[in-house]
Amino acid sequence: MNYGVVDVGSNTVRLCIYDVSADGRKFKTVVNRKTMAGLAAYVCDGVLSDEGIAVAADAVRKCLKRAAYLKPARVEVFATAVLRTIANSAEAVAAIEQAADCSITLLSEEEEAHLGFVGASLRDELVNGVLIDIGGGSSETTLIADGRDAMRASLPIGSLSSYRAYVSDILPTSEEFEAMRNATRALLEADAHGMAEHRVRRLFGVGGSIRALAEVHAHMAPGSSDKDLTRLDVRGLANDVFERRRAFLDAVLHVAPERVHTIACGLAILIELFDDFDADSIHVCANGVREGYLVERMLSAHA
């Protein structure tokens, strides 16, 4: 039986169709299609423009149309920071729902981080560390202690929003890169959850930004893992942005061309998270928020 999930994010709108076993305990991805909608670019003074609403509605409508070809038992649409943090959130969600003829679940910061943990835990063993998801408009951090998500915090900074706020060209200058690091550090220090006080040896990563960074590193350093990065690897990538600029661009264009303008911004955020938590390495998890949503919100709810 097929189930569909449409994820409306700050950078992409993605459709995933999962083939779920009869008992609801196993699933595999049969469709994974994304549209680079770049919705964060349509936010001005905290408001998503009418054009941005139209772009979002069109992307969701196309995802639902594609999903219909596989006749899924259920299709659900959820949205994260890009619709959660805007001043006209309720109006924008309602307009998109009406235009796309669907209902949208708007995940809170806590729900997004928790579902990322649920999804990541499906195929990777998460015992102690911090789970990170660097999205287009926000970065979710979850403290993992004894196999449970003990603390969560959402930082209002992401790869696409950072690009818009700090970068004047395709890749940032060293000054722009440092400005993004400083902004991330300031948000960590100001976070009321106290996440910045914790020190862990290992980070876990979900989402496209971290996955793309690992793939870029593997492309630039043949033989390296595309699932694990050390702190030294991440610093080496930052050096490549400035010292091996053409090689870095070529690698990004090879593995994730749609992220050519945002990947270095995600890297700046990741480096600061590495430093803040004093971590040694990061492991890229196979699953994330969408799979967590599927398991906890769709399969468990209708078992």
The 8 nearest C-alpha neighbors of each residue, nearest first, counted from 0:
[[1, 19, 18, 72, 20, 2, 71, 21],
 [0, 2, 71, 18, 17, 72, 19, 16],
 [3, 1, 71, 73, 17, 16, 72, 74],
 [2, 4, 74, 16, 15, 73, 17, 71],
 [3, 5, 75, 15, 74, 14, 76, 6],
 [6, 4, 14, 76, 13, 75, 77, 7],
 [5, 7, 13, 77, 12, 78, 8, 76],
 [8, 6, 78, 12, 77, 5, 11, 79],
 [9, 7, 11, 10, 12, 79, 6, 78],
 [8, 10, 135, 81, 39, 38, 136, 37],
 [9, 11, 37, 135, 8, 38, 36, 35],
 [12, 10, 35, 36, 8, 34, 13, 9],
 [13, 11, 7, 34, 6, 33, 8, 36],
 [12, 14, 33, 6, 5, 32, 11, 34],
 [13, 15, 5, 32, 62, 31, 4, 33],
 [16, 14, 31, 30, 4, 3, 17, 5],
 [17, 15, 3, 30, 29, 2, 28, 4],
 [18, 16, 28, 2, 27, 1, 29, 19],
 [17, 19, 1, 27, 26, 0, 28, 29],
 [20, 18, 26, 0, 23, 25, 17, 1],
 [21, 19, 23, 25, 22, 26, 24, 0],
 [22, 20, 23, 19, 0, 24, 25, 18],
 [21, 23, 20, 24, 25, 19, 302, 298],
 [24, 22, 20, 21, 19, 25, 298, 302],
 [25, 23, 22, 20, 26, 19, 21, 298],
 [26, 24, 20, 19, 23, 27, 22, 18],
 [25, 27, 19, 18, 20, 17, 28, 24],
 [26, 28, 18, 17, 29, 19, 25, 16],
 [27, 29, 17, 30, 16, 18, 26, 15],
 [28, 30, 17, 16, 27, 18, 31, 15],
 [31, 29, 16, 15, 28, 32, 17, 14],
 [32, 30, 15, 14, 16, 33, 29, 28],
 [33, 31, 14, 13, 30, 15, 34, 62],
 [32, 34, 13, 12, 14, 11, 35, 31],
 [33, 35, 12, 11, 36, 13, 58, 32],
 [36, 34, 11, 37, 10, 33, 12, 257],
 [35, 37, 11, 38, 34, 10, 12, 54],
 [38, 36, 10, 39, 35, 40, 9, 11],
 [37, 39, 9, 40, 41, 36, 10, 51],
 [40, 38, 9, 41, 42, 37, 81, 160],
 [39, 41, 38, 42, 37, 163, 160, 159],
 [42, 40, 51, 39, 38, 47, 48, 43],
 [43, 41, 47, 46, 39, 40, 45, 48],
 [42, 44, 45, 46, 41, 47, 48, 40],
 [45, 43, 46, 42, 47, 86, 85, 48],
 [44, 46, 85, 43, 86, 42, 47, 84],
 [47, 45, 42, 43, 85, 86, 44, 87],
 [48, 46, 42, 41, 51, 43, 85, 52],
 [47, 49, 51, 50, 41, 46, 42, 52],
 [48, 50, 52, 51, 53, 47, 91, 41],
 [51, 49, 53, 48, 52, 54, 41, 47],
 [52, 50, 54, 48, 41, 53, 49, 47],
 [51, 53, 49, 55, 50, 54, 56, 95],
 [52, 54, 50, 56, 51, 55, 57, 49],
 [55, 53, 51, 57, 52, 56, 50, 58],
 [56, 54, 52, 58, 53, 57, 51, 59],
 [55, 57, 95, 53, 59, 99, 58, 54],
 [56, 58, 60, 54, 55, 59, 53, 61],
 [57, 59, 55, 61, 56, 60, 54, 62],
 [60, 58, 62, 56, 61, 57, 55, 63],
 [59, 61, 99, 57, 63, 62, 58, 56],
 [62, 60, 64, 58, 63, 59, 57, 65],
 [63, 61, 59, 65, 64, 60, 14, 66],
 [64, 62, 66, 60, 65, 61, 67, 59],
 [63, 65, 61, 67, 66, 62, 60, 68],
 [66, 64, 62, 63, 67, 68, 61, 69],
 [65, 67, 63, 64, 68, 69, 62, 3],
 [68, 66, 70, 64, 69, 65, 63, 71],
 [67, 69, 66, 70, 65, 64, 71, 63],
 [70, 68, 67, 71, 66, 1, 65, 16],
 [69, 71, 67, 68, 72, 66, 1, 73],
 [72, 70, 1, 2, 73, 69, 3, 74],
 [71, 73, 2, 1, 70, 0, 74, 3],
 [74, 72, 2, 71, 3, 75, 1, 297],
 [73, 75, 3, 4, 2, 71, 76, 72],
 [76, 74, 4, 5, 3, 73, 77, 103],
 [77, 75, 5, 103, 4, 6, 104, 102],
 [76, 78, 104, 103, 6, 105, 7, 5],
 [79, 77, 7, 105, 6, 8, 106, 104],
 [78, 80, 106, 81, 8, 83, 82, 105],
 [81, 79, 83, 82, 84, 136, 137, 9],
 [80, 82, 9, 83, 79, 136, 84, 8],
 [83, 81, 80, 88, 84, 85, 79, 78],
 [84, 82, 80, 81, 79, 85, 88, 105],
 [83, 85, 80, 82, 81, 86, 88, 45],
 [86, 84, 45, 88, 46, 87, 82, 83],
 [85, 87, 46, 88, 45, 84, 47, 89],
 [88, 86, 90, 85, 89, 46, 91, 47],
 [87, 89, 91, 85, 82, 90, 86, 83],
 [90, 88, 92, 91, 87, 93, 86, 82],
 [89, 91, 93, 87, 88, 92, 94, 95],
 [90, 92, 94, 88, 93, 89, 87, 95],
 [91, 93, 95, 89, 94, 90, 88, 96],
 [92, 94, 96, 90, 91, 95, 89, 97],
 [95, 93, 91, 97, 96, 92, 90, 98],
 [96, 94, 56, 98, 92, 97, 93, 99],
 [97, 95, 101, 93, 99, 94, 100, 102],
 [96, 98, 100, 94, 95, 99, 93, 101],
 [99, 97, 95, 96, 100, 56, 94, 60],
 [98, 100, 60, 96, 56, 97, 101, 95],
 [101, 99, 97, 96, 98, 102, 60, 95],
 [102, 100, 96, 99, 103, 97, 76, 95],
 [101, 103, 96, 76, 104, 100, 75, 97],
 [104, 102, 76, 77, 105, 96, 101, 78],
 [103, 105, 77, 106, 76, 78, 102, 75],
 [106, 104, 78, 77, 103, 79, 107, 83],
 [107, 105, 79, 110, 111, 104, 78, 108],
 [106, 108, 110, 109, 111, 105, 83, 79],
 [109, 107, 111, 110, 153, 112, 106, 152],
 [110, 108, 112, 107, 111, 113, 151, 152],
 [109, 111, 113, 107, 112, 108, 106, 114],
 [110, 112, 108, 114, 109, 113, 106, 107],
 [111, 113, 115, 109, 110, 114, 139, 108],
 [114, 112, 110, 116, 115, 111, 109, 117],
 [115, 113, 291, 117, 288, 116, 111, 112],
 [114, 116, 288, 287, 112, 118, 113, 117],
 [115, 117, 113, 119, 114, 118, 120, 112],
 [118, 116, 291, 114, 120, 115, 119, 113],
 [291, 117, 119, 287, 290, 286, 115, 120],
 [118, 120, 286, 287, 116, 121, 117, 284],
 [121, 119, 123, 117, 118, 122, 124, 116],
 [120, 122, 118, 119, 123, 117, 286, 124],
 [123, 121, 120, 119, 285, 124, 286, 284],
 [124, 122, 120, 121, 119, 125, 284, 285],
 [123, 125, 120, 126, 122, 121, 146, 119],
 [124, 126, 146, 120, 123, 127, 143, 128],
 [125, 127, 146, 145, 144, 124, 143, 128],
 [128, 126, 144, 143, 145, 125, 146, 129],
 [129, 127, 201, 143, 199, 202, 142, 200],
 [128, 130, 142, 202, 141, 143, 203, 131],
 [129, 131, 203, 141, 140, 204, 202, 142],
 [132, 130, 140, 204, 139, 203, 205, 133],
 [131, 133, 139, 205, 138, 206, 204, 134],
 [134, 132, 138, 157, 208, 131, 137, 139],
 [135, 133, 157, 137, 138, 136, 132, 158],
 [134, 136, 159, 157, 9, 158, 10, 137],
 [137, 135, 157, 160, 9, 134, 156, 80],
 [138, 136, 157, 156, 155, 134, 154, 135],
 [137, 139, 133, 154, 132, 134, 157, 153],
 [138, 140, 153, 132, 131, 112, 152, 154],
 [141, 139, 131, 152, 130, 151, 153, 129],
 [142, 140, 151, 130, 129, 150, 143, 148],
 [141, 143, 129, 150, 149, 148, 128, 151],
 [144, 142, 148, 127, 128, 147, 129, 149],
 [143, 145, 127, 146, 147, 149, 126, 142],
 [146, 144, 126, 147, 127, 143, 125, 148],
 [145, 147, 126, 144, 125, 143, 127, 148],
 [148, 146, 143, 144, 145, 149, 126, 125],
 [149, 147, 143, 142, 150, 141, 144, 116],
 [148, 150, 142, 143, 147, 144, 151, 141],
 [151, 149, 142, 141, 148, 152, 143, 194],
 [152, 150, 141, 140, 142, 109, 112, 153],
 [151, 153, 140, 139, 192, 141, 154, 194],
 [154, 152, 139, 138, 108, 140, 155, 137],
 [153, 155, 138, 156, 137, 139, 186, 152],
 [156, 154, 137, 153, 136, 138, 157, 186],
 [155, 157, 137, 154, 136, 138, 160, 161],
 [158, 156, 136, 137, 135, 134, 160, 138],
 [157, 159, 265, 135, 264, 261, 161, 160],
 [160, 158, 135, 162, 161, 261, 157, 136],
 [159, 161, 163, 136, 157, 162, 158, 164],
 [162, 160, 164, 158, 159, 163, 165, 157],
 [161, 163, 166, 159, 160, 165, 164, 261],
 [164, 162, 160, 161, 165, 166, 159, 40],
 [163, 165, 161, 162, 160, 166, 159, 167],
 [164, 166, 162, 161, 175, 163, 167, 179],
 [167, 165, 162, 171, 168, 175, 163, 164],
 [166, 168, 165, 171, 169, 170, 162, 163],
 [169, 167, 170, 166, 171, 260, 172, 162],
 [170, 168, 260, 171, 167, 259, 166, 261],
 [169, 171, 168, 260, 263, 172, 166, 240],
 [172, 170, 166, 175, 176, 168, 173, 169],
 [171, 173, 175, 174, 176, 170, 241, 166],
 [172, 174, 176, 175, 177, 171, 241, 178],
 [175, 173, 177, 172, 176, 178, 171, 179],
 [176, 174, 178, 172, 177, 171, 173, 165],
 [175, 177, 173, 179, 174, 178, 171, 172],
 [176, 178, 180, 174, 175, 179, 181, 173],
 [177, 179, 175, 181, 180, 176, 182, 174],
 [180, 178, 182, 176, 181, 177, 267, 183],
 [179, 181, 177, 183, 178, 182, 267, 271],
 [182, 180, 184, 178, 179, 183, 177, 185],
 [181, 183, 179, 185, 184, 180, 178, 186],
 [184, 182, 180, 186, 181, 185, 268, 179],
 [185, 183, 181, 187, 182, 186, 180, 188],
 [184, 186, 188, 182, 187, 183, 181, 189],
 [185, 187, 189, 183, 184, 188, 190, 182],
 [188, 186, 184, 190, 185, 189, 195, 183],
 [187, 189, 185, 186, 190, 184, 195, 193],
 [188, 190, 186, 187, 185, 191, 193, 184],
 [191, 189, 187, 192, 188, 186, 193, 194],
 [190, 192, 193, 189, 194, 188, 152, 187],
 [191, 193, 190, 194, 152, 151, 150, 195],
 [194, 192, 191, 195, 196, 190, 197, 188],
 [193, 195, 196, 192, 197, 152, 190, 187],
 [196, 194, 193, 197, 187, 188, 275, 276],
 [195, 197, 194, 193, 198, 276, 275, 188],
 [198, 196, 195, 194, 276, 199, 193, 142],
 [197, 199, 276, 277, 196, 200, 278, 275],
 [200, 198, 128, 278, 201, 276, 277, 197],
 [201, 199, 278, 279, 128, 277, 280, 198],
 [202, 200, 128, 280, 278, 199, 281, 279],
 [201, 203, 281, 129, 128, 130, 280, 282],
 [204, 202, 130, 282, 281, 283, 131, 129],
 [205, 203, 283, 131, 130, 284, 132, 282],
 [206, 204, 132, 287, 284, 283, 131, 209],
 [207, 205, 132, 208, 209, 210, 287, 133],
 [206, 208, 210, 209, 211, 205, 134, 133],
 [209, 207, 211, 210, 206, 133, 265, 212],
 [210, 208, 212, 211, 207, 206, 204, 213],
 [209, 211, 207, 213, 208, 212, 283, 206],
 [210, 212, 214, 208, 209, 213, 207, 215],
 [213, 211, 215, 209, 214, 210, 216, 208],
 [214, 212, 225, 216, 210, 211, 215, 226],
 [213, 215, 225, 211, 217, 216, 212, 218],
 [216, 214, 218, 212, 217, 213, 250, 251],
 [215, 217, 219, 213, 218, 214, 220, 212],
 [218, 216, 223, 214, 220, 225, 215, 219],
 [217, 219, 215, 216, 220, 221, 214, 250],
 [218, 220, 216, 217, 221, 215, 250, 247],
 [219, 221, 217, 218, 223, 216, 222, 215],
 [222, 220, 223, 217, 218, 219, 216, 224],
 [221, 223, 220, 224, 217, 218, 225, 219],
 [222, 224, 217, 221, 220, 225, 216, 218],
 [225, 223, 226, 227, 217, 222, 228, 213],
 [224, 226, 213, 214, 217, 227, 223, 216],
 [227, 225, 283, 224, 282, 213, 228, 284],
 [228, 226, 282, 224, 281, 225, 283, 213],
 [229, 227, 281, 280, 232, 213, 282, 230],
 [230, 228, 280, 232, 231, 279, 281, 233],
 [229, 231, 233, 279, 232, 280, 234, 228],
 [230, 232, 234, 229, 233, 235, 228, 279],
 [233, 231, 235, 229, 230, 234, 228, 236],
 [232, 234, 236, 230, 235, 231, 229, 237],
 [233, 235, 237, 231, 236, 232, 238, 230],
 [234, 236, 232, 238, 233, 237, 231, 239],
 [237, 235, 239, 233, 238, 234, 232, 240],
 [238, 236, 234, 240, 239, 235, 233, 266],
 [237, 239, 235, 236, 240, 241, 242, 234],
 [238, 240, 243, 236, 242, 241, 237, 244],
 [241, 239, 244, 237, 238, 243, 247, 242],
 [240, 242, 239, 244, 238, 243, 237, 173],
 [241, 243, 239, 244, 238, 240, 245, 237],
 [244, 242, 239, 246, 245, 241, 240, 247],
 [243, 245, 240, 247, 241, 246, 242, 239],
 [246, 244, 248, 247, 243, 249, 240, 250],
 [245, 247, 249, 243, 248, 244, 250, 219],
 [248, 246, 244, 250, 245, 249, 240, 239],
 [249, 247, 245, 251, 250, 246, 252, 244],
 [248, 250, 246, 252, 247, 251, 245, 253],
 [251, 249, 253, 247, 248, 252, 215, 246],
 [252, 250, 248, 255, 253, 254, 249, 256],
 [251, 253, 256, 249, 250, 255, 254, 248],
 [252, 254, 250, 251, 255, 249, 256, 215],
 [253, 255, 251, 252, 250, 256, 215, 214],
 [256, 254, 251, 257, 258, 252, 253, 211],
 [257, 255, 252, 259, 258, 251, 254, 253],
 [256, 258, 255, 259, 35, 252, 260, 261],
 [259, 257, 261, 256, 262, 260, 255, 251],
 [258, 260, 256, 257, 261, 262, 251, 252],
 [259, 261, 169, 258, 262, 170, 162, 263],
 [262, 260, 258, 264, 158, 159, 263, 259],
 [261, 263, 265, 264, 258, 259, 260, 266],
 [264, 262, 266, 265, 261, 267, 170, 171],
 [265, 263, 158, 267, 261, 266, 262, 161],
 [266, 264, 158, 262, 268, 263, 267, 269],
 [265, 267, 263, 269, 264, 268, 270, 262],
 [268, 266, 264, 270, 265, 180, 269, 176],
 [267, 269, 265, 271, 266, 270, 180, 183],
 [268, 270, 266, 272, 271, 267, 273, 265],
 [271, 269, 273, 267, 272, 268, 266, 274],
 [270, 272, 274, 268, 273, 269, 180, 275],
 [273, 271, 269, 275, 274, 270, 276, 268],
 [274, 272, 270, 278, 271, 276, 275, 277],
 [275, 273, 277, 271, 272, 276, 270, 278],
 [274, 276, 272, 277, 273, 271, 195, 184],
 [275, 277, 198, 278, 273, 274, 199, 272],
 [278, 276, 274, 275, 273, 198, 199, 279],
 [277, 279, 200, 273, 201, 276, 199, 280],
 [280, 278, 200, 230, 229, 201, 277, 281],
 [281, 279, 229, 201, 230, 228, 278, 202],
 [280, 282, 202, 203, 228, 227, 201, 229],
 [283, 281, 227, 203, 226, 204, 284, 202],
 [284, 282, 204, 226, 203, 227, 205, 210],
 [285, 283, 205, 286, 119, 204, 282, 123],
 [284, 286, 122, 119, 283, 287, 123, 205],
 [287, 285, 119, 118, 284, 290, 205, 121],
 [286, 288, 118, 115, 119, 205, 290, 289],
 [287, 289, 115, 291, 114, 290, 118, 292],
 [290, 288, 292, 291, 287, 293, 4, 6],
 [289, 291, 118, 293, 292, 288, 287, 286],
 [118, 290, 292, 114, 117, 288, 294, 289],
 [291, 293, 289, 296, 290, 295, 294, 114],
 [294, 292, 290, 297, 291, 296, 295, 298],
 [293, 295, 298, 291, 292, 297, 296, 299],
 [294, 296, 299, 292, 293, 297, 291, 298],
 [297, 295, 292, 300, 293, 294, 299, 298],
 [298, 296, 293, 300, 299, 294, 295, 301],
 [297, 299, 294, 301, 300, 302, 293, 295],
 [300, 298, 295, 302, 301, 297, 294, 296],
 [301, 299, 297, 298, 296, 302, 295, 294],
 [300, 302, 298, 299, 297, 296, 23, 295],
 [301, 299, 298, 300, 23, 297, 22, 24]]
